[in-house]
């Protein structure tokens, strides 16, 4: 799997200061660039929404941030990430507001656990990361933040 930065660049999948009225719209926004690039099929967003309705938003990793994803067989063609920020948070079915979504398309559980999660943790351990992401006006600001994750203890054993 490409690292997070490489994937965001390759998929052209950074969308900043977006507007969504519902959590379902936020999921669709987050998945859209991955659909457009061919990383996932049009079934992927529907699978995330259906899974959320059945099991709750298990992918909310920290207050304000979610990593929506579904199973590899739900339309994943290749490993990829997208990142969106919302101007106003949306409320998920459990009542939690989310304004940052990092969508994951993983071809296996191993990729999900060993490659994706450490990179997400490394990004969200940065000081004041929520404000920095919310204030980001272009992709270069996101890439600069990702550059700051180099040396993170979570990426010590990370190999591409």
N, C-alpha and C positions, 0 to 999 in steps of 0.2 A: 504494500500500500504506500502510496505517496504520503509524505508528511502533510500535516494540516495546511501549511502554507502553500505547498506545491499543488495540493488538491484544489484549494480555493482559487488559485490562479488558473489552473488548467480548466476547471469547470466554469470559470467566470461566475462564481457563486457567492459573492458578497453583495448583500443588499442592505443599505444603511438607511435609517430613519424612515422606515416603511409605516404604513397605516393598515391596520386590520381591525375589524369590528368584533370578531369572535376568535376563539382559539382555533376553530376549524380553518378560518381564513389565514391565520398565522401559519398553520401547518402547510396549507396549500402554497403560500408565499415561499416558505422555506424549501419546499420540495421542487418548486417550479424550475429553478436553474438546473437542478440535477436531471429533471425530465428533459429539458431543452438540450442538454449536452449528451443525453443518451445514457447517463449513468444509472437511471432507474426508469421503469415503465410508468405509464399513467396510473397503474394500480397501486403504486407505492403510497401516495398521500391517502388514498382511500383505506389502505391497510392500517396506516398509523391511526387514522381517525377511528376506525372500527375497533382496534385494539385499545385505544383510550377509552372508548365507551364501555368496552367489556371489562377492562382491568384497571381503569384509572390512569392518570398521567404519571406512571412509574418512572418516566424519564426526566422529571424535574429533579435536577441534581443539587441545586442550591436555590435559595429564594431569589426569584427573578430570572432564573436561567433554566432552560430545558434543552435536552438533547433528543429530540424526537427521532424515532427509528422504528422499523419493523423488521420482520424476519427476512433473511436472504431470499427465501422463496417467494416473497411478496412483491417481487419486481426489481430486485437489485441485479444490475448488469455488470457493474464494476464498483470497486471501493471508491467512495467519494464523500466529501463534506460540503455543506453550505453553511453560511453564517448570515443571520439577519438581525437587525436591531429594529425595535418598534418605537415610534414616537411616544405612544401611550401603551401601557401594558394591557394584555388581554387576560381574562380570568379563565382558568382551566376548571374542569368539572369538580375538582377538590377545593375550589375557592381560592387557589393561589394565583397571584398575578405573575405574569412572565413578560419580559420585554426583550430578552435576548434568546435566540434559538440557534443552536448549532445542530443541523440535521446530519445524521450519519446514515450512509448506505454502506453496509458491510456484507461481504460475500460469505463470511463465516463468523461463528461466535469467537473463534480465536483472534481474528482481526479486531473484532469489537473490544475484547478484553485486553489484549496485549499491545495493540497499536493505537486504537482510537481513544480509549479512556485515559491513558497516561498523558496524551497530548492535550486533551481537554482540561484535565486537572492542572497541568503545568500552566496553561493560559489563565485559568481562573484563580491561581494562587498569587498572581501579580497584584501588587498593591493598587487599590482603588480601581480595579479592572472594570467594574460596572460603569463608573462615571467615564472612564476613558473610552469604553466601547460606545456608550451613549453619545459622547461628544465627537466621536469619529465622523469625519465628513467625507472621507474617501478611502479607497482601498489601501493606499500607502500607509495610512494610520494603523490599519489592521495588521499589515505586514510588519510594521515597526514593533507593534505589541508582540507579535509572534516571535520576532527576533529576540526579544527580551526573555523568552522562555528557554533559550539555549542555556545549558548548564543546570537546568532544573533537576532536582533529585529524582523526579518522576520519569525523566527521560534518560537516566544514567545507562540503562540497558537497552535503549531504543536503537534499533537498526532498521534502515529502510529496506 
